[in-house]
Amino acid sequence: MERKLAEFVGKMIEVNCGDGLAYSGTLLSLSEGVLSLETEDGKTLWIAASNVRAFAESSASSPRPGFIL
């Protein structure tokens, strides 16, 4: 999985970690089994690559449910 994830450094991806945990953002780096993901709001997440169950390249920000004020 790490080798495949490394191909997407610098690209926008969606990451599924199982149990309903999903994240999206730009993959900044993948080093020593940890991926750094920058979310749309500028926060950085560090996720153990061993926890990634599935991922996909995202071409645009996905719509989020909710109300527009």
C-alpha positions in Angstrom: 0.0 0.0 0.0 2.8 2.4 0.8 4.4 2.0 -2.6 1.1 2.9 -4.3 0.4 5.8 -2.0 3.9 7.2 -2.7 2.8 7.6 -6.4 0.2 10.2 -5.3 2.5 12.6 -3.3 1.4 16.2 -4.3 -2.0 15.1 -5.4 -5.5 15.5 -3.8 -6.7 12.1 -2.4 -9.4 10.6 -0.3 -8.3 8.2 2.3 -10.5 5.6 4.1 -9.2 4.2 7.4 -12.2 1.9 8.1 -14.8 2.2 10.8 -16.3 5.2 9.0 -13.1 7.3 9.2 -12.4 9.1 5.9 -10.2 12.0 5.2 -9.4 14.1 2.1 -6.6 16.5 1.2 -3.3 16.8 -0.5 -0.8 14.1 0.2 2.3 16.0 1.3 4.7 13.1 2.0 5.0 9.5 2.9 7.9 8.6 5.1 8.6 5.8 7.6 5.1 4.4 7.3 3.4 7.7 8.0 1.5 9.9 5.5 1.1 13.6 5.9 -2.2 14.9 4.5 -3.1 18.6 4.3 -6.8 19.2 4.5 -8.8 21.8 2.6 -8.8 24.1 5.7 -5.0 23.9 6.0 -4.7 21.4 8.8 -2.1 18.7 8.6 -3.0 15.1 9.5 -0.5 12.3 10.1 -1.9 8.9 9.4 -0.2 5.5 9.8 -0.1 4.0 6.3 -0.9 0.6 7.9 -4.3 2.1 8.9 -5.3 3.0 5.3 -7.9 0.6 4.0 -8.5 2.3 0.7 -7.7 5.5 -1.1 -8.6 7.3 -4.4 -7.4 10.3 -6.3 -9.8 13.2 -6.0 -10.0 15.6 -8.9 -12.0 18.3 -7.0 -13.2 19.0 -3.5 -16.2 16.8 -2.8 -19.4 18.4 -1.7 -20.1 18.3 2.0 -23.6 17.9 3.4 -24.9 20.7 5.6 -26.6 24.0 5.6 -25.3 27.1 3.8 -25.8 30.2 6.0 
